[in-house]
Amino acid sequence: MKVLVEISDKNAEFGLEVLKSLSFVKKTQRISKEKAKLWSDLKQATQEIKLHKESKIKLKSARELLNEL
């Protein structure tokens, strides 16, 4: 399982060291703010698709999106 943890810049080094010290943590890796935003956006899009499949929300069609341009 992959987990994304957001830590303030001033505590990042300490936070990474704490994570690395845990025996069950396999890998720690820094990611850019842009990449973190992308992951967040993808997570939101996935949630919206799930809600659409459950008929809880209605998504716009490709034609509706094109008409907005």
Secondary structure, DSSP 8 states (H G I E B T S, - for coil): --------GGGHHHHHHHHHHSTT--------HHHHHHHHHHHHHHHHHHHHHTTSS----HHHHHHH-
